[in-house]
Amino acid sequence: MFDSDELEEIRAGKEEWHEEEVEPVLERFGERKETFTTDTGGQEVDRLYTPEDVADFDYQEDLGYPGEPPYTRGVYSTGYRGRLWTMRQYAGFSTPEDTNERYHYLLDQGQTGLSMAFDLPTQMGYDSDAGMAAGEVGKAGVAIDSLDDMETVFDGIPLDEVSTSMTINAPASVLLAMYIAVGDKQGVDREELRGTIQNDLLKEYIARNTYIYPPEPSMRIITDIFEFCADETPKFNTISISGYHIREAGSTAAQELAFTLGNGIEYVEAAIDAGLDVDEFAPQLSFFFNGHNNIFEEVAKFRAARRMWHDIMDERFDAENPKSKQLKFHTQTAGSMLTAQQIENNVVRVAYQALAAVLGGTQSLHTNGKDEALALPTEESVRTALRTQQILAHESGAADTIDPLAGSYYVESLTDEVEAEAYGILDDVDQRGGMLEAVESQWVQRQIQDTAFDRQREIEEKERIIVGVNEFEVDDDPEIDVQEVTEEDQQRQIDHLEAVREKRDGEAVDAKLEALREAARNGDNLMPSIIEAVKAYATVGEICNVMRDEFGEYQPGGTV
């Protein structure tokens, strides 16, 4: 962008400015802190950025145009001018009837995509009446036991008119099968089903721990889904490779980026090893990132992610289809950054986090409710969260031009720094044999734990200010209404499960479960058998228990 003489002139001018303008001010007043860093401490922030900080910047190679490699500026040529991001609100609580009511409310309020939250028993592959489910039914999301529940959730919602994201991992194959079965019953062509399943087991071993099976059979299930959906549901994203939970566990932005793309590499390699062609399944891969507090760091992370994935797919996997090299991602604002103290402040936090996601070019966005540090969001807080996106889309101007921070000396420099640090971490992962080995040895988990420990120490020592928590506190916060799931709600779900079991054809269920067992043993693709079992109204727990019997259960350090 600048020749050597111009850069030398800028360098000399900066030195003169520092000597004549900055140093006298520093001697009199100093600065607020000795060192400024990005939100998670990954990169040091300089006082001023100039062309010298992007001296090696090559527009065509590093930036390019929207919709063209290396996709730094976005994967679509018209950005949000052609179509706004999909506005999702993560919703699902208590019973399927309650969730259906919330979905209709959100769609009436202008939401453009559904995002499905499941309770912990469903996430762990247990039915609502299982001993392990006691006290947790419907609390963290909706309880789904059988196809009957999924039919209730989507009653009156045509699946050819909505896009649905399902945050489900270990039992993702079962919930996807239920969604396909609902579509079949509605008469929707499978090729028209749109949405995403999270289906990211590696990050479960890293950060969330809602795993069931050991890594090897988990990877088999994932690649079976890749193969099945490439033929049957080509518009459905088969995995949402998730950095969100890695960041929630305490990682830096660069660690989130590196470990997420590292997981993506592992999934691509597993699918290729299973005999799939990279350009057949890679276009259906999607990603899921965290929208944190530091606007510039997050924008840099999103831009670096697109550029890195293009280069990885191009150079490492020789992908030829341009869609295989396009990183498309959903963003959720940072739940871990919400505070129980002065919860009204969370509205502001969420708005800035959402702004960062939009400036970074997200394809889909969920904004958290202000009360999610306390409980599931109320209808009022969900509406405010959705309105935040709508104001951002229609009033802020942030969606009117593509990649508006491009060319900023700071943003371009920071994008390069985040990318370089992430590649350095990926090199460490490769030296340890890849993400699967790095996760099984607990190396990845230790990196995140160390970062989280440092952050908590900074908060406790007030090196990092959290408004309303360790500074600007108030004596009493006003009481607020929170969304509650009662024991009666839970019992209602259990009673309904018993009724489903009584009215279904038990012999047909047993036959379908046995067919699934044979598919698991024979190495056949599991999805057709799971769909058949689902349509016979076999439950999530029954289907997962068959695979538990065949594949075992994962425990850190070994399997049982």
N, C-alpha and C positions, 0 to 999 in steps of 0.2 A: 504493500500500500504506500510505503514511503521509501525513498532511496536513502542510501547511507549518509549523504550529506544532510538531508532533512532530519534524519534520526539523531545525528550528532548535534544538530542545532537544538532540537527538542530536549535532548539529554542535558546540554549545557544550560538551557533556559530553566529546566527543572531544578538543577543544582543552584542556580542563582536565586530562583524563587525561594528555595528552601533556606538558603543562607540569609537572604534579606527580609523575607516575610515571615517564615515559619519559626525560625529559631528565636527571634525576639519574643514572639507570642508564647512559645513553649517555656522560655525562661521566666516569664511573668505569671502565666496561668497553668501551664502544663496541659495534659489531656485527661479525659475521664478514666482511661485505663492505660496501662503500660503496653499491652498488646491487644489488638482487636482480631477476632477470628470469626469465621462463619459459625452458624448456629450450633453445629455439633463439633466445632473445634478442628475440623479437618484442614482448613486452609487459613493462613494468616491473611488478613485484609490490610493492604497498604493504604497509606493516607491519600494517595492520588494515583490515578492510572492515566497513562499517555500512550501514544502510538508505540513507544519503546517496549511496552509490555506485550504487544502483539506484532513484534518486528518480523516474525517468521510466518505470519498469517497469510494463507493463500486462499483467496476467495473461492475459487472453483473447487479446490480439494477439501477445504475445511468447512465451507459454508454451502455454496451452490444455491440452487433455487428450490422453492417449495415443490414437493412432488418429484424431485430428482435426486439421485445419489449425491452426497452421502446422507441425505434426508435430515441434516441438522436443523433445517428450517421447517420441517414438517413433511408428512407423507402425502398430503393433498395439495394440489396446485392452487386452490382457491381458499384454503384455510377455513375459517369460520364464516367467510363471506358467502360461501355456497351453502353450508349447513352448520348449525351450531353443534357443539358437543352434546352427547346424550346426557340428559339430566336424570340421574338416578338417586333415589333415597333408599338406603339400606333399611329394609323393613321386613318384619316377620316377628310375631310374638304370640304367646299363648296358644290358642287353637287355630286350626285352619280357617274356621268361620271368622275369627277376629282379624286374621291376616287378609282374608279376602275383602273384608270391609275397609281395611286400611289401604289396600291397593286401589280400590275403586275411588277412595277419597283422594289419593295422590294423583291418579290419572285425571280426575276432575279438576285438580289444582294446577295442572299443566306439566306434570312429570312426563318425560318422554321415554323412559325405560324403567323396568322393574328390577329391583335388586333384592334377592331373597336371603334372609337370615334364618338359620336353623338353630334349634336348641342343642345343648351339649349332647344329650343322648343320641339324637339323630346324627350329629357330627361324628360320634364314636361308634355308630352302627348298632345302637341298642334300641329296642322298642320301649315305649313309654311305661310299660308295666314291668320292665326288667329291674332287678334289685339295684343295679348301678345307676338307674335313672331317677331313683327316689329323690324328691326335692328339687329336681332340675328341669322337669318337664315344662316346656314353653317359656322358660325364663330368659335365655339368651337369644331366642328366636322362636320360630314356629316349630311345633312338634309334627313331624311327618312319619307316620308308621306304615302306611300302605298307599296304594294308588288312589284309594277312596279319598284320602286326605289331600292329595295333589289335585284331584278333580275339584274338590271344594275350594281350594286356594284360587284356582283359575276359573271358577264359575263365572260366566258372563264376561270373560276376558279372552277374546279370540287370539290364539297364539300366532296367527299369521299377521297380526297388527301390532304386536309388541316385541321388544327385545328384552330378554330376561337374563340377568346375571345371578348365578347361584354360588354362594360362598360355601362350598362343600368340597371336601378333599378325599379322605379315605373311602367314604361311600359314594364318591362322585358318580361312579358308573351306575349305581342304583337310582340315584335321583335324576340323572340324565335319562335313564330308561323310563322313569315315571313321566318325565316331561314329554318324551317322544310318544309314550302311550296316550297321554292326554291329547296331544296333537292328532294322533291317529283317530281317537274317538271323536274329535271335533271335525275330522275330515280335512285336516291341513296336510298338504304335501310336505313330507319330511325335508325336502330341499328348500322349503320356505321358512323353516324354523330358524330363528335368530336369537343369539344370546351367547353366554359364556358359562362354563363351569370352571371353578378355580383349579381343582384337580392337581394341586402342586404339593406333592408329598415331601419333597426334599426340604422345603421350608418348614414343614410340620416337625421334622426331626430337629431342625435348627431352632425354631422359635415358638411354635404354638402347642406342640405335643398332642394334637388330636389325630394321632396316627392309629392304625390298627395293625397292619401287616408289616413284615420286614421289608427292607428296601428292594430286594430283588423281585418278589412278586408284585410289589407296588408299582415298580417300573413296567412290569409285564401288563398290568391292568391299564396303565396310562397309555402304553403303545397300542394295546387293543382298541382303546377309545380313539386314538389317532387314526388307526386303519379303518375302523367302522365308520367314523364320521366323515372321513374323506370321501367315502362312497355314498353314504346315506344322508348326511346333514351338512353339506359343504359350506353353508352360511353360519354354522354354529362354531364358535371358538372352543377348541377342545381342551384348552388349558389357559389359565391366567397365572403366568409365572410371577410370583408375588414377592416383591421387596417390601410391601407394606408392613408385614408382621416382623420382618427382620429389623426394620427401622423402629417399630413399636417396642421391640425387645431391647433397643438401646444403641443400635449401630450408628455410625456416621453416614452422611450422604454417600460418600465414596464406597463404604462397605456395603450399603444397601445396593448400590449400582453393581458392584463387582460380584457379590454373592448371588444376586438375582440373575445376571447374565451368565454366571457360572452354572447355576441351576439349568438355565435355558440350554447351554451347551451340552450338559449331561443328558437332558431329555432328547435333544436332536441326535446325539450319538447313540442313545438306546434305541431310538426308532430306526436309525440306519442299520444298526446291528440286527434288528428284528426283520430286516429285509425291505423296509419302506424306502421309497424314493424321496429325497429331501424336498423336492419341489411339489410333491403330492400333499404333504402334511404341513410343511412350514408356514404356508399362508394362513393356516388356521391357528397358529400360535399367537397368544396375546400376553400382555404384561400388566402388572398392577403395582403402582407405586404410591408411596406416601407423600402427601402434601404437607410439608413441615412449615415452620414459622419464618425462616429466613428466605425472603422472596428471591433474592439473587442467587443464592446457593441452589435453591430448588429449580429455578429456570435453567441454570447451568447443568444440573443433573439430568433433567429431561432432554436437553439438547444433546448432551454427551451420550446419553443412552441410545438415541436414534443413530448417531454416527457410529458408535461402537458396534451395534448390532448389524448394521449394514456391512461393516468391514469384517466382522466375525463370520457372517453367513457367506460373504463373497470369497474371503481368503481361506477360511478354515474348512468350509463345507462345499465350496464350489457351486453354490446355488446359482441357478440361471434365471429363474422366475423373479422378476422385480418384487413381487409381493412377498416372496420368501425373505427378502432383505429389509422389509419395512417393519419397523417396530411400532406397533399400535398399542396404546395403553389406557387403562382406566386409572383414575386417581381418587383416593379417599383422603379427606383431610385428617390430620393427625389426632387420633383419639388420646394418645398418651400426653398430648400437650394441653388437653382440657383439664381444668381445675375444678375441684369441688367447692373451693372458696370463690366467692364473688362470681357465680356462674354466668352472670350477664356479660362478663368480659369475654367469655367463650364465643359469643356472637362475633366479636371483633376479630378474634384469632381465626375463626373459621373463614371469615370473609377474606382476610389476607392470604391464608393458605389456598383458598380457592382461586384468588387472583394469580398466585404463582403458578398453579396448575394450568390456567388458561393462557397466561403469557408463555408457558412452556409447551403449549400445543397438545393438551390431552384430548383423547377422543371421547372420553366419558368421565363423569365426575359425580361423586357423592360428597355432600356436605353434612358434617355431623350436627346433631342437635345439641343445643347448649347444655342440656342436662345429662349427657351420656356419661359423664364422670360419676353419676349417681345411680342411674337406672336406664332402662330402655326409654327412648324419647317419647314424650307426650305428643299428641296430635298438634298442639300449638307450636312446640319447638320444631317439629318436623316441617311444619308450614314455613316457619321463619327460615329454616335451613334451605328449603327449596326456593323461597323468595330471594335469598342471597344469590343463588345462581342466576335467577331471572333478572335481577337488577344488574348483575355483572354482565350478562349477555346483552341487555337492551338499553342500559343507561350509562355504563362506564366508558364505552368506546374501546375496551380492551379487545373486543372481537372484530374490530373493523379493519385491521391490517394484520398481515402475517408476520409472526416472529418480530414484534416491535422492538425488542431489546437488542436485536442483531446489530453488530457494528459498535456497540458500546465497548470501550477499551476494557472496562472492568468485566463485563459479562463474557466477552470472548476470551479474556485471559483466564477467568474463573472456569469456564467450560473446559479449556485445555487442561487446567490444573486438576479438576475433578476426574477428567478422562485419564490423565496420566496416573493419578493415584489409583484409580480403579483397575487399570491395566497392571499396575504393580502388584496389587492384591491377587489378580487372576494369575499372574506368574507364580506367586506363592502357592496358589491352589493347584496349578499344573504340576509343580514340583512335588506336591503331596499325592499325586495320582489322580487328580480331578476332584470334583465336589463330593461325589459319593464317599470317597476315601477320607476327604477332609472333614466331612460331617460325621462319619462313623468313628473317627478318631477323636471327635469332640473339639478339633482345632478351631473350626468356624465358631462354635458356640463360645469358646474361650475368648476369641477376639471381640465378640459382641459384649460379653459380660464385662470385660475389662473397660470397654468404652462406657458402658452404662454405669459402672462403679465411679469412673472419673467424673461423669456428668453429675451424679448424685452428690459427690463430694463438693463440686463447684457450687451447687445449689445450697447445700448446708453451710458452706463458708461464704456465701453471698458473692462469690466470684461471678455467678450467673444469676441475674435477677429474673424472677418469675412474679409478675405483677399479681398482687393479692395473696401470694403464698409466702415469700420471704422478704417482701417489701411492699409498701402501700397497702398494708393490711387494715382490716376493720374488725371491730370487736365482735359484732354479730352479723351473720348473714340472714336475710329473711327466709322464712320457710317457703318451700315451693312444693307444688304437686309433682309426684313422680308416678310413672306408669308401673303398676303392680300386677303380678300374676298370682292369683289366689290358689289355695289348696282345692277349692271347688273347681277352678278352671282345669287344674291338673287331673282331678278325678274324672271330670267330664271327658277328657281325652282318653284316659284309660278305659272308661266304660265304652266309648265309641270303638276303640280297638277290639275289645271283646266282642262287640256286636258284629264287626266285620269278620272276625274269625268264625263266628257261628253261622253266618249266612253264605260264606264262600264254599266252594267245592274242595273239601280237604284232600281227596285223592288226587285231584288235578294239581293242587299245590305241591304235594309230595312228589309227584311225577316230574314237575318242572324243576324242583330243587335237586332232584337226583340227576336230571339232565345237566344242570349247572355243575354239579359235582364232577360228572364225567368230563365236561368241557375243561374244567380246571385241571384235571388229571392228565388229559390228553393233549394239552397245549393248544386247544382250539380257541378262537376268539370268543371271549366271554360275553360280549354285548348281546348277541342274539338270544342266548340262554337267559340272561338277566331280564331282558325285555319280556320274554315269554313268562318268566316267573312273576314279574311285576303285574302282568295282565291277568294272571290267575289270583292276584291279590295276596301273594306272598309278601311278608312284611320286610322292612329294612333289616330288622334284627335277624330274621330267619335267613335271608340271603347272605348277609355278612357272616353269620355263623357257619354257613357252608364253607365260605372262603377262609374263615378262621381255622376250621378243621383241616383244610387242605394246605394252607399257606403258613399257619402259625401266627403268633402275635409278636410284635416288636417290643423289646426292652432295651434301653441304652446299654451298650456293652454286650448284647447278645439277644437271642430269641428264645421263646419258650413255646 
